[in-house]
Structure formats: C-alpha cells, structure tokens
Amino acid sequence: MTVGLSWYLWLSALLFCIGVAGVLTRRNALIIFMSIELMLNAVNLAFISFGRYLPNIDGQVFVFFVMAVAAAEVAVGLAIIVTIFRHKETVDIDQVNLMKW
C-alpha cells in the first residue's frame, strides 16, 4: 500500500490552513511566529512531495532555501520579540505600539 501525492498535498494544505488560522486569530507574537513556521513547513512538505513524485530535484533545492529563510526569520523575529518584551514587558501585539510617542 503506497501513499499517493494527493495525501501529501492535502496534509500540506491542512497544515497551511492551521498556520493561517493561527496568524489571523492569535495575538501572542510567539504563537504568530510558530504559525508562520508551520506555514513554511507546509510549503516544504508540498515541495518535497512534488520532488518525490516527479523525477526532479528542484523541490529539494527550494526546500533548502526555504529552510535558510526560516532560520533567518526565527533569529531576527525572536530578537525583535525579546527586545519588545524588555521594553514593554508583554508580547501581546495589541498592546505593543512602538510607533506611537
């Protein structure tokens, strides 16, 4: 019994939708970053699935670049969150308004 491409793509779509729902409904900056990472992993799953079922290595190359961008996003995003938390003592994005004087 083999798992077809459609199963992987449905799982990828489900993970992406969960990530979008997390970004749109949550107000905690850490949860929003975790949801963004979930969306990036869903895209990686789709790339790997297409790379597996099509005899092509381009999907795996794209995954490598997406992982590099995700690592940079995590490093910069967590640094920003830590800096905001030190100044405002909260990570709730509704309460953080650094652009106001």
N, CA, C and O atoms as a GROMACS GRO file, in nm:
protein
  404
    1MET      N    1   0.084  -0.118   0.000
    1MET     CA    2   0.000   0.000   0.000
    1MET      C    3   0.089   0.124   0.000
    1MET      O    4   0.173   0.140   0.089
    2THR      N    5   0.071   0.210  -0.097
    2THR     CA    6   0.151   0.331  -0.106
    2THR      C    7   0.062   0.453  -0.084
    2THR      O    8  -0.058   0.451  -0.110
    3VAL      N    9   0.126   0.556  -0.038
    3VAL     CA   10   0.055   0.682  -0.015
    3VAL      C   11   0.076   0.769  -0.138
    3VAL      O   12   0.189   0.790  -0.181
    4GLY      N   13  -0.031   0.818  -0.195
    4GLY     CA   14  -0.024   0.896  -0.317
    4GLY      C   15   0.010   1.042  -0.291
    4GLY      O   16   0.012   1.089  -0.177
    5LEU      N   17   0.036   1.110  -0.399
    5LEU     CA   18   0.072   1.252  -0.392
    5LEU      C   19  -0.040   1.336  -0.332
    5LEU      O   20  -0.015   1.432  -0.260
    6SER      N   21  -0.163   1.300  -0.362
    6SER     CA   22  -0.276   1.380  -0.314
    6SER      C   23  -0.284   1.383  -0.161
    6SER      O   24  -0.324   1.484  -0.103
    7TRP      N   25  -0.246   1.273  -0.095
    7TRP     CA   26  -0.249   1.269   0.051
    7TRP      C   27  -0.149   1.369   0.109
    7TRP      O   28  -0.181   1.440   0.204
    8TYR      N   29  -0.031   1.374   0.052
    8TYR     CA   30   0.069   1.469   0.100
    8TYR      C   31   0.027   1.613   0.076
    8TYR      O   32   0.049   1.701   0.159
    9LEU      N   33  -0.036   1.636  -0.040
    9LEU     CA   34  -0.081   1.772  -0.070
    9LEU      C   35  -0.198   1.814   0.019
    9LEU      O   36  -0.207   1.930   0.058
   10TRP      N   37  -0.287   1.720   0.051
   10TRP     CA   38  -0.396   1.752   0.145
   10TRP      C   39  -0.340   1.783   0.284
   10TRP      O   40  -0.386   1.876   0.351
   11LEU      N   41  -0.242   1.704   0.327
   11LEU     CA   42  -0.180   1.730   0.457
   11LEU      C   43  -0.110   1.865   0.456
   11LEU      O   44  -0.118   1.940   0.554
   12SER      N   45  -0.041   1.897   0.348
   12SER     CA   46   0.025   2.026   0.336
   12SER      C   47  -0.077   2.141   0.340
   12SER      O   48  -0.054   2.242   0.407
   13ALA      N   49  -0.187   2.125   0.270
   13ALA     CA   50  -0.292   2.228   0.271
   13ALA      C   51  -0.353   2.244   0.409
   13ALA      O   52  -0.381   2.356   0.452
   14LEU      N   53  -0.373   2.131   0.480
   14LEU     CA   54  -0.428   2.137   0.615
   14LEU      C   55  -0.333   2.210   0.710
   14LEU      O   56  -0.376   2.295   0.788
   15LEU      N   57  -0.204   2.177   0.703
   15LEU     CA   58  -0.106   2.245   0.788
   15LEU      C   59  -0.099   2.394   0.756
   15LEU      O   60  -0.087   2.477   0.846
   16PHE      N   61  -0.106   2.427   0.627
   16PHE     CA   62  -0.101   2.568   0.589
   16PHE      C   63  -0.224   2.642   0.641
   16PHE      O   64  -0.211   2.755   0.689
   17CYS      N   65  -0.341   2.581   0.633
   17CYS     CA   66  -0.463   2.645   0.684
   17CYS      C   67  -0.459   2.662   0.836
   17CYS      O   68  -0.507   2.763   0.888
   18ILE      N   69  -0.402   2.566   0.906
   18ILE     CA   70  -0.387   2.580   1.051
   18ILE      C   71  -0.293   2.696   1.082
   18ILE      O   72  -0.318   2.772   1.176
   19GLY      N   73  -0.186   2.710   1.005
   19GLY     CA   74  -0.094   2.822   1.024
   19GLY      C   75  -0.159   2.956   0.996
   19GLY      O   76  -0.138   3.052   1.071
   20VAL      N   77  -0.238   2.964   0.890
   20VAL     CA   78  -0.309   3.089   0.858
   20VAL      C   79  -0.408   3.123   0.969
   20VAL      O   80  -0.418   3.239   1.009
   21ALA      N   81  -0.479   3.023   1.018
   21ALA     CA   82  -0.574   3.048   1.127
   21ALA      C   83  -0.501   3.096   1.252
   21ALA      O   84  -0.551   3.183   1.323
   22GLY      N   85  -0.384   3.041   1.280
   22GLY     CA   86  -0.306   3.086   1.395
   22GLY      C   87  -0.259   3.229   1.381
   22GLY      O   88  -0.259   3.304   1.478
   23VAL      N   89  -0.219   3.268   1.261
   23VAL     CA   90  -0.174   3.406   1.239
   23VAL      C   91  -0.291   3.503   1.251
   23VAL      O   92  -0.276   3.612   1.307
   24LEU      N   93  -0.406   3.465   1.198
   24LEU     CA   94  -0.520   3.557   1.197
   24LEU      C   95  -0.593   3.567   1.330
   24LEU      O   96  -0.655   3.669   1.358
   25THR      N   97  -0.587   3.464   1.413
   25THR     CA   98  -0.668   3.466   1.535
   25THR      C   99  -0.589   3.494   1.662
   25THR      O  100  -0.647   3.541   1.760
   26ARG      N  101  -0.463   3.467   1.664
   26ARG     CA  102  -0.386   3.483   1.788
   26ARG      C  103  -0.325   3.622   1.798
   26ARG      O  104  -0.298   3.686   1.697
   27ARG      N  105  -0.304   3.667   1.920
   27ARG     CA  106  -0.246   3.798   1.945
   27ARG      C  107  -0.108   3.788   2.009
   27ARG      O  108  -0.042   3.891   2.027
   28ASN      N  109  -0.064   3.668   2.042
   28ASN     CA  110   0.067   3.649   2.102
   28ASN      C  111   0.171   3.640   1.991
   28ASN      O  112   0.154   3.562   1.897
   29ALA      N  113   0.277   3.719   2.000
   29ALA     CA  114   0.377   3.724   1.894
   29ALA      C  115   0.448   3.590   1.877
   29ALA      O  116   0.482   3.553   1.764
   30LEU      N  117   0.471   3.518   1.985
   30LEU     CA  118   0.538   3.388   1.974
   30LEU      C  119   0.451   3.286   1.899
   30LEU      O  120   0.501   3.208   1.819
   31ILE      N  121   0.322   3.288   1.926
   31ILE     CA  122   0.230   3.196   1.857
   31ILE      C  123   0.222   3.233   1.709
   31ILE      O  124   0.212   3.144   1.624
   32ILE      N  125   0.225   3.361   1.679
   32ILE     CA  126   0.222   3.404   1.539
   32ILE      C  127   0.347   3.356   1.466
   32ILE      O  128   0.338   3.309   1.353
   33PHE      N  129   0.462   3.367   1.530
   33PHE     CA  130   0.584   3.317   1.466
   33PHE      C  131   0.581   3.166   1.449
   33PHE      O  132   0.629   3.114   1.348
   34MET      N  133   0.526   3.095   1.546
   34MET     CA  134   0.514   2.949   1.532
   34MET      C  135   0.418   2.914   1.418
   34MET      O  136   0.439   2.816   1.347
   35SER      N  137   0.314   2.993   1.400
   35SER     CA  138   0.219   2.968   1.291
   35SER      C  139   0.284   2.995   1.155
   35SER      O  140   0.258   2.924   1.058
   36ILE      N  141   0.367   3.097   1.149
   36ILE     CA  142   0.440   3.124   1.025
   36ILE      C  143   0.535   3.009   0.992
   36ILE      O  144   0.548   2.969   0.877
   37GLU      N  145   0.601   2.956   1.094
   37GLU     CA  146   0.689   2.841   1.073
   37GLU      C  147   0.609   2.719   1.027
   37GLU      O  148   0.657   2.642   0.944
   38LEU      N  149   0.490   2.701   1.079
   38LEU     CA  150   0.405   2.591   1.036
   38LEU      C  151   0.368   2.606   0.889
   38LEU      O  152   0.365   2.507   0.815
   39MET      N  153   0.339   2.728   0.846
   39MET     CA  154   0.308   2.751   0.705
   39MET      C  155   0.430   2.723   0.617
   39MET      O  156   0.416   2.665   0.509
   40LEU      N  157   0.548   2.763   0.662
   40LEU     CA  158   0.669   2.735   0.584
   40LEU      C  159   0.695   2.584   0.575
   40LEU      O  160   0.738   2.535   0.471
   41ASN      N  161   0.669   2.512   0.683
   41ASN     CA  162   0.685   2.366   0.679
   41ASN      C  163   0.582   2.300   0.589
   41ASN      O  164   0.611   2.198   0.527
   42ALA      N  165   0.464   2.356   0.581
   42ALA     CA  166   0.363   2.302   0.490
   42ALA      C  167   0.408   2.319   0.345
   42ALA      O  168   0.390   2.229   0.263
   43VAL      N  169   0.465   2.433   0.314
   43VAL     CA  170   0.517   2.456   0.179
   43VAL      C  171   0.634   2.360   0.152
   43VAL      O  172   0.646   2.308   0.041
   44ASN      N  173   0.718   2.338   0.251
   44ASN     CA  174   0.829   2.243   0.234
   44ASN      C  175   0.776   2.102   0.205
   44ASN      O  176   0.831   2.032   0.121
   45LEU      N  177   0.670   2.062   0.275
   45LEU     CA  178   0.612   1.931   0.250
   45LEU      C  179   0.559   1.919   0.107
   45LEU      O  180   0.575   1.815   0.044
   46ALA      N  181   0.498   2.025   0.058
   46ALA     CA  182   0.449   2.022  -0.080
   46ALA      C  183   0.565   2.014  -0.179
   46ALA      O  184   0.558   1.939  -0.276
   47PHE      N  185   0.672   2.090  -0.155
   47PHE     CA  186   0.788   2.084  -0.244
   47PHE      C  187   0.851   1.945  -0.246
   47PHE      O  188   0.884   1.893  -0.352
   48ILE      N  189   0.867   1.886  -0.128
   48ILE     CA  190   0.926   1.752  -0.119
   48ILE      C  191   0.834   1.650  -0.186
   48ILE      O  192   0.882   1.558  -0.252
   49SER      N  193   0.704   1.665  -0.169
   49SER     CA  194   0.610   1.571  -0.231
   49SER      C  195   0.619   1.577  -0.383
   49SER      O  196   0.625   1.473  -0.450
   50PHE      N  197   0.621   1.698  -0.437
   50PHE     CA  198   0.634   1.710  -0.582
   50PHE      C  199   0.769   1.660  -0.630
   50PHE      O  200   0.778   1.598  -0.736
   51GLY      N  201   0.874   1.685  -0.552
   51GLY     CA  202   1.006   1.636  -0.589
   51GLY      C  203   1.015   1.485  -0.586
   51GLY      O  204   1.092   1.426  -0.661
   52ARG      N  205   0.937   1.423  -0.499
   52ARG     CA  206   0.940   1.276  -0.489
   52ARG      C  207   0.864   1.212  -0.603
   52ARG      O  208   0.909   1.112  -0.659
   53TYR      N  209   0.750   1.267  -0.638
   53TYR     CA  210   0.666   1.204  -0.740
   53TYR      C  211   0.699   1.248  -0.882
   53TYR      O  212   0.663   1.179  -0.978
   54LEU      N  213   0.767   1.358  -0.896
   54LEU     CA  214   0.821   1.397  -1.026
   54LEU      C  215   0.971   1.371  -1.020
   54LEU      O  216   1.034   1.411  -0.922
   55PRO      N  217   1.027   1.308  -1.116
   55PRO     CA  218   1.171   1.276  -1.106
   55PRO      C  219   1.257   1.402  -1.123
   55PRO      O  220   1.326   1.419  -1.224
   56ASN      N  221   1.252   1.488  -1.022
   56ASN     CA  222   1.322   1.615  -1.030
   56ASN      C  223   1.372   1.652  -0.891
   56ASN      O  224   1.304   1.624  -0.792
   57ILE      N  225   1.487   1.714  -0.883
   57ILE     CA  226   1.545   1.751  -0.754
   57ILE      C  227   1.520   1.898  -0.719
   57ILE      O  228   1.564   1.945  -0.614
   58ASP      N  229   1.450   1.970  -0.805
   58ASP     CA  230   1.427   2.113  -0.783
   58ASP      C  231   1.349   2.139  -0.654
   58ASP      O  232   1.373   2.240  -0.588
   59GLY      N  233   1.256   2.053  -0.618
   59GLY     CA  234   1.179   2.071  -0.496
   59GLY      C  235   1.267   2.069  -0.372
   59GLY      O  236   1.246   2.146  -0.279
   60GLN      N  237   1.364   1.981  -0.371
   60GLN     CA  238   1.455   1.972  -0.257
   60GLN      C  239   1.546   2.094  -0.249
   60GLN      O  240   1.584   2.136  -0.140
   61VAL      N  241   1.582   2.150  -0.364
   61VAL     CA  242   1.664   2.272  -0.365
   61VAL      C  243   1.584   2.388  -0.309
   61VAL      O  244   1.636   2.468  -0.232
   62PHE      N  245   1.456   2.398  -0.347
   62PHE     CA  246   1.370   2.502  -0.292
   62PHE      C  247   1.353   2.487  -0.142
   62PHE      O  248   1.352   2.586  -0.069
   63VAL      N  249   1.341   2.364  -0.094
   63VAL     CA  250   1.327   2.339   0.050
   63VAL      C  251   1.450   2.389   0.124
   63VAL      O  252   1.438   2.446   0.232
   64PHE      N  253   1.567   2.368   0.067
   64PHE     CA  254   1.690   2.416   0.129
   64PHE      C  255   1.686   2.568   0.147
   64PHE      O  256   1.722   2.619   0.253
   65PHE      N  257   1.642   2.640   0.044
   65PHE     CA  258   1.635   2.786   0.054
   65PHE      C  259   1.525   2.831   0.150
   65PHE      O  260   1.543   2.929   0.222
   66VAL      N  261   1.412   2.762   0.150
   66VAL     CA  262   1.305   2.797   0.244
   66VAL      C  263   1.351   2.776   0.387
   66VAL      O  264   1.319   2.856   0.475
   67MET      N  265   1.426   2.669   0.412
   67MET     CA  266   1.477   2.644   0.547
   67MET      C  267   1.577   2.751   0.589
   67MET      O  268   1.580   2.791   0.706
   68ALA      N  269   1.659   2.799   0.495
   68ALA     CA  270   1.754   2.906   0.526
   68ALA      C  271   1.680   3.036   0.559
   68ALA      O  272   1.718   3.107   0.652
   69VAL      N  273   1.576   3.066   0.483
   69VAL     CA  274   1.497   3.186   0.511
   69VAL      C  275   1.424   3.172   0.645
   69VAL      O  276   1.413   3.269   0.720
   70ALA      N  277   1.373   3.053   0.675
   70ALA     CA  278   1.303   3.030   0.801
   70ALA      C  279   1.397   3.045   0.919
   70ALA      O  280   1.359   3.100   1.022
   71ALA      N  281   1.520   2.998   0.905
   71ALA     CA  282   1.618   3.013   1.014
   71ALA      C  283   1.650   3.159   1.037
   71ALA      O  284   1.661   3.203   1.152
   72ALA      N  285   1.667   3.235   0.931
   72ALA     CA  286   1.693   3.378   0.945
   72ALA      C  287   1.573   3.450   1.006
   72ALA      O  288   1.589   3.539   1.089
   73GLU      N  289   1.454   3.410   0.964
   73GLU     CA  290   1.332   3.472   1.018
   73GLU      C  291   1.318   3.445   1.166
   73GLU      O  292   1.278   3.533   1.242
   74VAL      N  293   1.350   3.326   1.209
   74VAL     CA  294   1.342   3.292   1.351
   74VAL      C  295   1.442   3.372   1.431
   74VAL      O  296   1.409   3.425   1.537
   75ALA      N  297   1.564   3.383   1.382
   75ALA     CA  298   1.667   3.457   1.455
   75ALA      C  299   1.630   3.605   1.469
   75ALA      O  300   1.639   3.662   1.578
   76VAL      N  301   1.590   3.665   1.360
   76VAL     CA  302   1.553   3.808   1.365
   76VAL      C  303   1.423   3.828   1.441
   76VAL      O  304   1.412   3.921   1.521
   77GLY      N  305   1.325   3.742   1.418
   77GLY     CA  306   1.196   3.756   1.485
   77GLY      C  307   1.207   3.740   1.636
   77GLY      O  308   1.147   3.818   1.710
   78LEU      N  309   1.281   3.642   1.681
   78LEU     CA  310   1.297   3.624   1.826
   78LEU      C  311   1.376   3.738   1.888
   78LEU      O  312   1.348   3.778   2.001
   79ALA      N  313   1.474   3.792   1.816
   79ALA     CA  314   1.546   3.908   1.867
   79ALA      C  315   1.454   4.028   1.882
   79ALA      O  316   1.462   4.101   1.981
   80ILE      N  317   1.366   4.048   1.786
   80ILE     CA  318   1.269   4.158   1.795
   80ILE      C  319   1.172   4.135   1.910
   80ILE      O  320   1.142   4.228   1.985
   81ILE      N  321   1.124   4.013   1.925
   81ILE     CA  322   1.031   3.983   2.034
   81ILE      C  323   1.096   4.004   2.170
   81ILE      O  324   1.034   4.061   2.260
   82VAL      N  325   1.220   3.960   2.186
   82VAL     CA  326   1.290   3.979   2.314
   82VAL      C  327   1.310   4.127   2.342
   82VAL      O  328   1.292   4.171   2.455
   83THR      N  329   1.346   4.205   2.240
   83THR     CA  330   1.364   4.350   2.259
   83THR      C  331   1.233   4.418   2.297
   83THR      O  332   1.230   4.503   2.385
   84ILE      N  333   1.124   4.380   2.230
   84ILE     CA  334   0.994   4.438   2.265
   84ILE      C  335   0.954   4.399   2.406
   84ILE      O  336   0.901   4.481   2.480
   85PHE      N  337   0.978   4.274   2.444
   85PHE     CA  338   0.942   4.229   2.578
   85PHE      C  339   1.022   4.304   2.684
   85PHE      O  340   0.969   4.333   2.792
   86ARG      N  341   1.147   4.335   2.657
   86ARG     CA  342   1.228   4.410   2.754
   86ARG      C  343   1.176   4.552   2.773
   86ARG      O  344   1.184   4.607   2.883
   87HIS      N  345   1.124   4.612   2.667
   87HIS     CA  346   1.075   4.749   2.678
   87HIS      C  347   0.932   4.758   2.728
   87HIS      O  348   0.901   4.845   2.809
   88LYS      N  349   0.846   4.670   2.681
   88LYS     CA  350   0.703   4.679   2.713
   88LYS      C  351   0.656   4.574   2.814
   88LYS      O  352   0.546   4.587   2.869
   89GLU      N  353   0.735   4.470   2.839
   89GLU     CA  354   0.702   4.360   2.930
   89GLU      C  355   0.576   4.286   2.889
   89GLU      O  356   0.501   4.238   2.974
   90THR      N  357   0.551   4.276   2.758
   90THR     CA  358   0.442   4.197   2.704
   90THR      C  359   0.476   4.158   2.561
   90THR      O  360   0.553   4.226   2.493
   91VAL      N  361   0.419   4.047   2.516
   91VAL     CA  362   0.434   4.006   2.377
   91VAL      C  363   0.300   4.006   2.305
   91VAL      O  364   0.289   3.953   2.194
   92ASP      N  365   0.200   4.065   2.367
   92ASP     CA  366   0.068   4.080   2.305
   92ASP      C  367   0.078   4.190   2.201
   92ASP      O  368   0.111   4.304   2.234
   93ILE      N  369   0.048   4.158   2.075
   93ILE     CA  370   0.069   4.256   1.970
   93ILE      C  371  -0.034   4.368   1.972
   93ILE      O  372  -0.013   4.472   1.909
   94ASP      N  373  -0.146   4.349   2.042
   94ASP     CA  374  -0.242   4.458   2.055
   94ASP      C  375  -0.192   4.566   2.152
   94ASP      O  376  -0.227   4.683   2.138
   95GLN      N  377  -0.112   4.528   2.248
   95GLN     CA  378  -0.063   4.623   2.348
   95GLN      C  379   0.070   4.687   2.309
   95GLN      O  380   0.113   4.784   2.370
   96VAL      N  381   0.134   4.633   2.208
   96VAL     CA  382   0.264   4.685   2.167
   96VAL      C  383   0.243   4.780   2.052
   96VAL      O  384   0.203   4.738   1.943
   97ASN      N  385   0.268   4.906   2.074
   97ASN     CA  386   0.259   5.007   1.971
   97ASN      C  387   0.381   5.098   1.983
   97ASN      O  388   0.372   5.208   2.038
   98LEU      N  389   0.494   5.053   1.931
   98LEU     CA  390   0.619   5.125   1.944
   98LEU      C  391   0.627   5.248   1.855
   98LEU      O  392   0.713   5.333   1.876
   99MET      N  393   0.541   5.258   1.757
   99MET     CA  394   0.546   5.372   1.665
   99MET      C  395   0.484   5.498   1.727
   99MET      O  396   0.508   5.608   1.679
  100LYS      N  397   0.404   5.482   1.833
  100LYS     CA  398   0.345   5.597   1.898
  100LYS      C  399   0.442   5.656   1.997
  100LYS      O  400   0.526   5.585   2.052
  101TRP      N  401   0.432   5.786   2.019
  101TRP     CA  402   0.519   5.855   2.116
  101TRP      C  403   0.453   5.862   2.246
  101TRP      O  404   0.509   5.916   2.342
   0.00000   0.00000   0.00000
